Amino acid sequence: MNRQTEEIRYLTFALGKGRLASKTLELLEQIGITCEEMKDKSSRKLIFVNEDLKLKFFLAKGPDVPTYVEYGAADIGVVGSDTILEENRRVYEVLDLGFGKCRMCVCGPASARELLQHHEMIRVASKYPKIAKDYFYNQKHQTVDIIKLNGSVELGPIVGLSDVIVDIVETGSTLKENGLEVLEEICPLSARMIVNQVSMKMEAQRIKKLLQALKEAK
Ligand code: PRP
């Protein structure tokens, strides 16, 4: 194909809905990538296009972002490292965006500290069963009963569903307001950029240029 007839392919971004998406759009704006269409909060549109730069953007539930990227429905994704660890998809993690910083921790009432030290069989509630399992089974070598919850995980120890929780701690105020505390720290977390493995080869130049610009801006 000669240069004139060659069509530039759209690069598609999947962004985790919410604060991460807003922060990502701010960062992209800093490097000259804008998507005006996306700023209209009243719109029910799901996919947004920047025709000039041949880019598409869509918002998805965080845990679905690595899925879209693994299957190539999105070339690039932005999501928290908690989700990347939990979903364990075949994608390249290419950049720590430096925002959305928080920690994955084992939390509970102070009285649960002893249960952790003595490697007792305890109940662990979490939105992140894989991360919890990996931590207790492979790192601590402690057999535990993991209970999957979908949110408001702090309720677990309060209502007697579990002894502890494995959850994200940002400011720590949710824990504090509910009489819970950090008992053990599992790992630091932040927003990451992930790339589809085929796109990384086929669109290497465009993606590398984007990554370079992002590294300089962040
Ligand atoms: C997250 C997390 C904690 C809270 C931590 O919940 O699961 O509950 O934020 O933040 P903090 O340390 O600043 O208080 P999120 O608001 O995402 O909702 P969820 O409980 O429904 O998962």
py3Dmol code that shows the C-alpha trace and the ligand (Angstrom):
import py3Dmol

protein = """\
ATOM      1  CA  MET A   1       0.000   0.000   0.000  1.00  0.00           C
ATOM      2  CA  ASN A   2       1.385   3.425  -0.763  1.00  0.00           C
ATOM      3  CA  ARG A   3       1.387   6.199   1.813  1.00  0.00           C
ATOM      4  CA  GLN A   4      -1.624   8.068   0.412  1.00  0.00           C
ATOM      5  CA  THR A   5      -4.018   5.151   0.485  1.00  0.00           C
ATOM      6  CA  GLU A   6      -2.737   3.692   3.758  1.00  0.00           C
ATOM      7  CA  GLU A   7      -5.406   4.043   6.434  1.00  0.00           C
ATOM      8  CA  ILE A   8      -4.265   4.872   9.918  1.00  0.00           C
ATOM      9  CA  ARG A   9      -5.895   2.482  12.331  1.00  0.00           C
ATOM     10  CA  TYR A  10      -7.697   3.832  15.395  1.00  0.00           C
ATOM     11  CA  LEU A  11      -5.966   3.246  18.699  1.00  0.00           C
ATOM     12  CA  THR A  12      -8.595   2.413  21.293  1.00  0.00           C
ATOM     13  CA  PHE A  13      -8.317   3.228  25.002  1.00  0.00           C
ATOM     14  CA  ALA A  14     -10.374   1.512  27.717  1.00  0.00           C
ATOM     15  CA  LEU A  15     -10.488   3.626  30.860  1.00  0.00           C
ATOM     16  CA  GLY A  16     -11.676   2.435  34.257  1.00  0.00           C
ATOM     17  CA  LYS A  17     -14.789   4.489  35.127  1.00  0.00           C
ATOM     18  CA  GLY A  18     -14.589   7.156  37.807  1.00  0.00           C
ATOM     19  CA  ARG A  19     -11.707   9.060  39.298  1.00  0.00           C
ATOM     20  CA  LEU A  20      -9.019   7.168  37.387  1.00  0.00           C
ATOM     21  CA  ALA A  21     -10.644   8.059  34.068  1.00  0.00           C
ATOM     22  CA  SER A  22     -10.814  11.777  34.955  1.00  0.00           C
ATOM     23  CA  LYS A  23      -7.177  11.774  36.052  1.00  0.00           C
ATOM     24  CA  THR A  24      -6.156   9.922  32.898  1.00  0.00           C
ATOM     25  CA  LEU A  25      -7.968  12.421  30.677  1.00  0.00           C
ATOM     26  CA  GLU A  26      -6.221  15.286  32.514  1.00  0.00           C
ATOM     27  CA  LEU A  27      -2.849  13.664  31.876  1.00  0.00           C
ATOM     28  CA  LEU A  28      -3.673  12.982  28.213  1.00  0.00           C
ATOM     29  CA  GLU A  29      -4.699  16.633  27.803  1.00  0.00           C
ATOM     30  CA  GLN A  30      -1.289  17.675  29.068  1.00  0.00           C
ATOM     31  CA  ILE A  31       0.304  15.852  26.133  1.00  0.00           C
ATOM     32  CA  GLY A  32      -2.146  17.289  23.625  1.00  0.00           C
ATOM     33  CA  ILE A  33      -4.608  14.411  23.457  1.00  0.00           C
ATOM     34  CA  THR A  34      -8.084  15.711  24.029  1.00  0.00           C
ATOM     35  CA  CYS A  35     -11.512  14.220  23.662  1.00  0.00           C
ATOM     36  CA  GLU A  36     -14.086  17.010  23.874  1.00  0.00           C
ATOM     37  CA  GLU A  37     -16.979  14.589  23.360  1.00  0.00           C
ATOM     38  CA  MET A  38     -16.142  12.862  26.618  1.00  0.00           C
ATOM     39  CA  LYS A  39     -16.552  16.004  28.697  1.00  0.00           C
ATOM     40  CA  ASP A  40     -20.309  16.127  28.143  1.00  0.00           C
ATOM     41  CA  LYS A  41     -21.454  14.447  31.365  1.00  0.00           C
ATOM     42  CA  SER A  42     -25.079  14.274  30.231  1.00  0.00           C
ATOM     43  CA  SER A  43     -24.211  12.132  27.237  1.00  0.00           C
ATOM     44  CA  ARG A  44     -25.177   8.451  27.260  1.00  0.00           C
ATOM     45  CA  LYS A  45     -22.669   7.676  24.556  1.00  0.00           C
ATOM     46  CA  LEU A  46     -20.289   4.861  25.382  1.00  0.00           C
ATOM     47  CA  ILE A  47     -17.517   5.449  22.891  1.00  0.00           C
ATOM     48  CA  PHE A  48     -15.802   8.705  22.014  1.00  0.00           C
ATOM     49  CA  VAL A  49     -13.635   9.533  19.034  1.00  0.00           C
ATOM     50  CA  ASN A  50     -10.834  11.965  18.305  1.00  0.00           C
ATOM     51  CA  GLU A  51     -10.871  11.922  14.499  1.00  0.00           C
ATOM     52  CA  ASP A  52      -7.736  14.039  14.080  1.00  0.00           C
ATOM     53  CA  LEU A  53      -5.533  11.779  16.137  1.00  0.00           C
ATOM     54  CA  LYS A  54      -7.374   8.575  15.163  1.00  0.00           C
ATOM     55  CA  LEU A  55      -8.091   7.668  18.757  1.00  0.00           C
ATOM     56  CA  LYS A  56     -11.129   6.118  20.413  1.00  0.00           C
ATOM     57  CA  PHE A  57     -11.954   6.040  24.105  1.00  0.00           C
ATOM     58  CA  PHE A  58     -14.476   4.116  26.122  1.00  0.00           C
ATOM     59  CA  LEU A  59     -15.266   3.851  29.809  1.00  0.00           C
ATOM     60  CA  ALA A  60     -15.647   0.439  31.397  1.00  0.00           C
ATOM     61  CA  LYS A  61     -15.973  -1.085  34.849  1.00  0.00           C
ATOM     62  CA  GLY A  62     -12.460  -1.367  36.282  1.00  0.00           C
ATOM     63  CA  PRO A  63     -12.299  -5.183  36.383  1.00  0.00           C
ATOM     64  CA  ASP A  64     -13.389  -5.346  32.721  1.00  0.00           C
ATOM     65  CA  VAL A  65     -10.554  -3.115  31.468  1.00  0.00           C
ATOM     66  CA  PRO A  66      -7.881  -5.882  31.413  1.00  0.00           C
ATOM     67  CA  THR A  67     -10.402  -8.152  29.650  1.00  0.00           C
ATOM     68  CA  TYR A  68     -10.973  -5.651  26.821  1.00  0.00           C
ATOM     69  CA  VAL A  69      -7.209  -5.198  26.495  1.00  0.00           C
ATOM     70  CA  GLU A  70      -6.354  -8.906  26.526  1.00  0.00           C
ATOM     71  CA  TYR A  71      -8.844  -9.621  23.720  1.00  0.00           C
ATOM     72  CA  GLY A  72      -7.712  -6.607  21.694  1.00  0.00           C
ATOM     73  CA  ALA A  73     -11.058  -4.785  21.892  1.00  0.00           C
ATOM     74  CA  ALA A  74      -8.926  -2.002  23.353  1.00  0.00           C
ATOM     75  CA  ASP A  75      -5.264  -1.494  22.498  1.00  0.00           C
ATOM     76  CA  ILE A  76      -4.538   0.376  25.701  1.00  0.00           C
ATOM     77  CA  GLY A  77      -6.126   0.378  29.151  1.00  0.00           C
ATOM     78  CA  VAL A  78      -5.818   2.401  32.329  1.00  0.00           C
ATOM     79  CA  VAL A  79      -6.718   0.678  35.553  1.00  0.00           C
ATOM     80  CA  GLY A  80      -5.549   0.248  39.148  1.00  0.00           C
ATOM     81  CA  SER A  81      -2.792  -2.264  39.862  1.00  0.00           C
ATOM     82  CA  ASP A  82      -5.199  -3.976  42.305  1.00  0.00           C
ATOM     83  CA  THR A  83      -7.406  -4.900  39.343  1.00  0.00           C
ATOM     84  CA  ILE A  84      -4.424  -5.997  37.244  1.00  0.00           C
ATOM     85  CA  LEU A  85      -3.281  -8.347  40.026  1.00  0.00           C
ATOM     86  CA  GLU A  86      -6.773  -9.681  40.619  1.00  0.00           C
ATOM     87  CA  GLU A  87      -7.718 -10.227  36.973  1.00  0.00           C
ATOM     88  CA  ASN A  88      -4.321 -11.679  35.953  1.00  0.00           C
ATOM     89  CA  ARG A  89      -4.879 -11.145  32.209  1.00  0.00           C
ATOM     90  CA  ARG A  90      -2.282 -11.569  29.461  1.00  0.00           C
ATOM     91  CA  VAL A  91      -1.436  -7.911  28.880  1.00  0.00           C
ATOM     92  CA  TYR A  92       1.717  -5.829  29.076  1.00  0.00           C
ATOM     93  CA  GLU A  93       1.888  -3.461  32.023  1.00  0.00           C
ATOM     94  CA  VAL A  94       3.862  -0.581  30.586  1.00  0.00           C
ATOM     95  CA  LEU A  95       3.620   2.462  32.833  1.00  0.00           C
ATOM     96  CA  ASP A  96       2.958   3.500  36.414  1.00  0.00           C
ATOM     97  CA  LEU A  97       0.922   6.675  35.985  1.00  0.00           C
ATOM     98  CA  GLY A  98       1.732   7.807  39.520  1.00  0.00           C
ATOM     99  CA  PHE A  99      -1.808   8.675  40.587  1.00  0.00           C
ATOM    100  CA  GLY A 100      -4.499   6.683  42.375  1.00  0.00           C
ATOM    101  CA  LYS A 101      -1.928   5.755  44.982  1.00  0.00           C
ATOM    102  CA  CYS A 102      -3.156   3.555  47.824  1.00  0.00           C
ATOM    103  CA  ARG A 103      -2.281   0.282  49.580  1.00  0.00           C
ATOM    104  CA  MET A 104      -3.690  -3.228  49.633  1.00  0.00           C
ATOM    105  CA  CYS A 105      -3.887  -4.249  53.272  1.00  0.00           C
ATOM    106  CA  VAL A 106      -5.163  -6.821  55.694  1.00  0.00           C
ATOM    107  CA  CYS A 107      -7.435  -4.879  58.048  1.00  0.00           C
ATOM    108  CA  GLY A 108      -9.603  -5.669  61.007  1.00  0.00           C
ATOM    109  CA  PRO A 109     -10.159  -4.894  64.666  1.00  0.00           C
ATOM    110  CA  ALA A 110      -6.986  -4.674  66.765  1.00  0.00           C
ATOM    111  CA  SER A 111      -8.029  -7.930  68.432  1.00  0.00           C
ATOM    112  CA  ALA A 112      -7.493  -9.805  65.145  1.00  0.00           C
ATOM    113  CA  ARG A 113      -3.755  -9.074  65.181  1.00  0.00           C
ATOM    114  CA  GLU A 114      -3.130 -12.150  67.286  1.00  0.00           C
ATOM    115  CA  LEU A 115      -5.062 -14.411  64.903  1.00  0.00           C
ATOM    116  CA  LEU A 116      -2.681 -13.360  62.142  1.00  0.00           C
ATOM    117  CA  GLN A 117       0.438 -13.934  64.215  1.00  0.00           C
ATOM    118  CA  HIS A 118      -0.546 -17.414  65.298  1.00  0.00           C
ATOM    119  CA  HIS A 119      -1.497 -18.507  61.800  1.00  0.00           C
ATOM    120  CA  GLU A 120      -4.962 -19.504  62.892  1.00  0.00           C
ATOM    121  CA  MET A 121      -7.662 -20.611  60.477  1.00  0.00           C
ATOM    122  CA  ILE A 122      -9.496 -17.344  59.965  1.00  0.00           C
ATOM    123  CA  ARG A 123     -12.151 -15.916  57.689  1.00  0.00           C
ATOM    124  CA  VAL A 124     -11.056 -13.222  55.242  1.00  0.00           C
ATOM    125  CA  ALA A 125     -13.623 -11.136  53.352  1.00  0.00           C
ATOM    126  CA  SER A 126     -12.489  -9.355  50.194  1.00  0.00           C
ATOM    127  CA  LYS A 127     -13.419  -7.940  46.832  1.00  0.00           C
ATOM    128  CA  TYR A 128     -10.028  -9.340  45.797  1.00  0.00           C
ATOM    129  CA  PRO A 129     -10.118 -13.107  46.516  1.00  0.00           C
ATOM    130  CA  LYS A 130      -7.141 -13.846  44.265  1.00  0.00           C
ATOM    131  CA  ILE A 131      -4.909 -11.254  45.921  1.00  0.00           C
ATOM    132  CA  ALA A 132      -6.065 -12.449  49.363  1.00  0.00           C
ATOM    133  CA  LYS A 133      -5.419 -16.090  48.458  1.00  0.00           C
ATOM    134  CA  ASP A 134      -2.012 -15.369  47.014  1.00  0.00           C
ATOM    135  CA  TYR A 135      -1.003 -13.391  50.109  1.00  0.00           C
ATOM    136  CA  PHE A 136      -2.194 -15.870  52.721  1.00  0.00           C
ATOM    137  CA  TYR A 137      -1.381 -19.126  50.914  1.00  0.00           C
ATOM    138  CA  ASN A 138       1.797 -18.294  49.013  1.00  0.00           C
ATOM    139  CA  GLN A 139       3.409 -15.564  51.098  1.00  0.00           C
ATOM    140  CA  LYS A 140       2.271 -16.226  54.661  1.00  0.00           C
ATOM    141  CA  HIS A 141       1.614 -19.952  54.293  1.00  0.00           C
ATOM    142  CA  GLN A 142      -1.551 -19.595  56.337  1.00  0.00           C
ATOM    143  CA  THR A 143      -4.685 -21.546  55.445  1.00  0.00           C
ATOM    144  CA  VAL A 144      -7.707 -19.233  55.537  1.00  0.00           C
ATOM    145  CA  ASP A 145     -11.311 -19.218  54.422  1.00  0.00           C
ATOM    146  CA  ILE A 146     -11.785 -16.507  51.783  1.00  0.00           C
ATOM    147  CA  ILE A 147     -15.231 -14.966  51.325  1.00  0.00           C
ATOM    148  CA  LYS A 148     -15.832 -12.870  48.211  1.00  0.00           C
ATOM    149  CA  LEU A 149     -17.729  -9.612  48.697  1.00  0.00           C
ATOM    150  CA  ASN A 150     -18.558  -6.940  46.116  1.00  0.00           C
ATOM    151  CA  GLY A 151     -18.135  -3.761  48.147  1.00  0.00           C
ATOM    152  CA  SER A 152     -18.428  -2.175  51.596  1.00  0.00           C
ATOM    153  CA  VAL A 153     -16.045  -4.904  52.669  1.00  0.00           C
ATOM    154  CA  GLU A 154     -15.422  -3.187  56.032  1.00  0.00           C
ATOM    155  CA  LEU A 155     -18.789  -4.594  57.077  1.00  0.00           C
ATOM    156  CA  GLY A 156     -17.233  -8.072  57.218  1.00  0.00           C
ATOM    157  CA  PRO A 157     -15.631  -7.892  60.688  1.00  0.00           C
ATOM    158  CA  ILE A 158     -18.281  -5.473  62.000  1.00  0.00           C
ATOM    159  CA  VAL A 159     -21.215  -7.818  61.448  1.00  0.00           C
ATOM    160  CA  GLY A 160     -19.259 -10.973  62.213  1.00  0.00           C
ATOM    161  CA  LEU A 161     -18.970 -12.356  58.677  1.00  0.00           C
ATOM    162  CA  SER A 162     -15.174 -12.452  58.802  1.00  0.00           C
ATOM    163  CA  ASP A 163     -12.241 -11.932  61.169  1.00  0.00           C
ATOM    164  CA  VAL A 164     -10.355  -9.624  58.807  1.00  0.00           C
ATOM    165  CA  ILE A 165     -10.622  -8.098  55.344  1.00  0.00           C
ATOM    166  CA  VAL A 166      -8.210  -7.618  52.456  1.00  0.00           C
ATOM    167  CA  ASP A 167      -9.003  -4.240  50.978  1.00  0.00           C
ATOM    168  CA  ILE A 168      -7.733  -0.981  49.574  1.00  0.00           C
ATOM    169  CA  VAL A 169      -6.726   1.700  52.049  1.00  0.00           C
ATOM    170  CA  GLU A 170      -6.291   5.215  50.744  1.00  0.00           C
ATOM    171  CA  THR A 171      -6.737   7.813  53.493  1.00  0.00           C
ATOM    172  CA  GLY A 172      -7.635   5.239  56.155  1.00  0.00           C
ATOM    173  CA  SER A 173     -10.772   7.161  57.135  1.00  0.00           C
ATOM    174  CA  THR A 174     -13.203   4.335  56.277  1.00  0.00           C
ATOM    175  CA  LEU A 175     -11.290   2.039  58.627  1.00  0.00           C
ATOM    176  CA  LYS A 176     -11.061   4.639  61.368  1.00  0.00           C
ATOM    177  CA  GLU A 177     -14.739   5.501  61.259  1.00  0.00           C
ATOM    178  CA  ASN A 178     -15.577   1.847  61.637  1.00  0.00           C
ATOM    179  CA  GLY A 179     -13.195   0.931  64.445  1.00  0.00           C
ATOM    180  CA  LEU A 180     -10.843  -1.029  62.206  1.00  0.00           C
ATOM    181  CA  GLU A 181      -7.133  -0.681  61.464  1.00  0.00           C
ATOM    182  CA  VAL A 182      -4.411  -1.807  59.111  1.00  0.00           C
ATOM    183  CA  LEU A 183      -2.957  -5.050  60.459  1.00  0.00           C
ATOM    184  CA  GLU A 184      -0.602  -5.971  57.617  1.00  0.00           C
ATOM    185  CA  GLU A 185       0.387  -4.299  54.382  1.00  0.00           C
ATOM    186  CA  ILE A 186       0.307  -6.435  51.237  1.00  0.00           C
ATOM    187  CA  CYS A 187       1.503  -4.045  48.512  1.00  0.00           C
ATOM    188  CA  PRO A 188       1.374  -0.452  47.269  1.00  0.00           C
ATOM    189  CA  LEU A 189      -1.072   0.303  44.435  1.00  0.00           C
ATOM    190  CA  SER A 190      -1.451   2.936  41.732  1.00  0.00           C
ATOM    191  CA  ALA A 191      -2.950   3.517  38.294  1.00  0.00           C
ATOM    192  CA  ARG A 192      -1.186   1.644  35.510  1.00  0.00           C
ATOM    193  CA  MET A 193      -1.272   1.664  31.742  1.00  0.00           C
ATOM    194  CA  ILE A 194      -1.641  -1.730  30.100  1.00  0.00           C
ATOM    195  CA  VAL A 195      -1.263  -2.651  26.427  1.00  0.00           C
ATOM    196  CA  ASN A 196      -2.544  -5.516  24.286  1.00  0.00           C
ATOM    197  CA  GLN A 197       0.325  -7.831  23.373  1.00  0.00           C
ATOM    198  CA  VAL A 198      -0.338  -7.761  19.614  1.00  0.00           C
ATOM    199  CA  SER A 199      -0.947  -3.984  19.536  1.00  0.00           C
ATOM    200  CA  MET A 200       2.419  -3.488  21.232  1.00  0.00           C
ATOM    201  CA  LYS A 201       4.051  -5.048  18.146  1.00  0.00           C
ATOM    202  CA  MET A 202       1.751  -3.761  15.409  1.00  0.00           C
ATOM    203  CA  GLU A 203       1.499  -0.199  16.710  1.00  0.00           C
ATOM    204  CA  ALA A 204       4.897  -0.071  18.390  1.00  0.00           C
ATOM    205  CA  GLN A 205       5.834   3.370  17.114  1.00  0.00           C
ATOM    206  CA  ARG A 206       2.620   5.147  18.103  1.00  0.00           C
ATOM    207  CA  ILE A 207       2.474   3.455  21.486  1.00  0.00           C
ATOM    208  CA  LYS A 208       6.133   4.133  22.315  1.00  0.00           C
ATOM    209  CA  LYS A 209       5.708   7.787  21.371  1.00  0.00           C
ATOM    210  CA  LEU A 210       2.666   8.018  23.626  1.00  0.00           C
ATOM    211  CA  LEU A 211       4.494   6.352  26.519  1.00  0.00           C
ATOM    212  CA  GLN A 212       7.475   8.664  26.132  1.00  0.00           C
ATOM    213  CA  ALA A 213       5.228  11.746  26.213  1.00  0.00           C
ATOM    214  CA  LEU A 214       3.364  10.446  29.254  1.00  0.00           C
ATOM    215  CA  LYS A 215       6.617   9.735  31.108  1.00  0.00           C
ATOM    216  CA  GLU A 216       7.771  13.287  30.477  1.00  0.00           C
ATOM    217  CA  ALA A 217       4.432  14.803  31.566  1.00  0.00           C
ATOM    218  CA  LYS A 218       3.687  12.858  34.746  1.00  0.00           C
TER     219      LYS A 218
END
"""
ligand_1 = """\
22
PRP
C -12.623 1.771 48.718
C -12.084 0.676 49.623
C -12.346 1.222 50.994
C -12.179 2.714 50.798
C -10.818 3.135 51.284
O -13.990 1.584 48.598
O -12.727 -0.557 49.370
O -13.642 0.918 51.404
O -12.301 2.981 49.397
O -10.624 4.525 51.206
P -10.143 5.380 52.468
O -8.965 4.652 53.074
O -9.743 6.696 51.868
O -11.286 5.496 53.423
P -14.886 2.264 47.476
O -15.205 3.651 47.865
O -14.223 2.088 46.150
O -16.239 1.440 47.517
P -16.578 -0.071 47.887
O -16.462 -0.180 49.378
O -17.983 -0.264 47.447
O -15.608 -0.957 47.196
"""
view = py3Dmol.view(width=600, height=400)
view.addModel(protein, "pdb")
view.setStyle({"model": 0}, {"cartoon": {"style": "trace"}})
view.addModel(ligand_1, "xyz")
view.setStyle({"model": 1}, {"stick": {}})
view.zoomTo()
view.show()
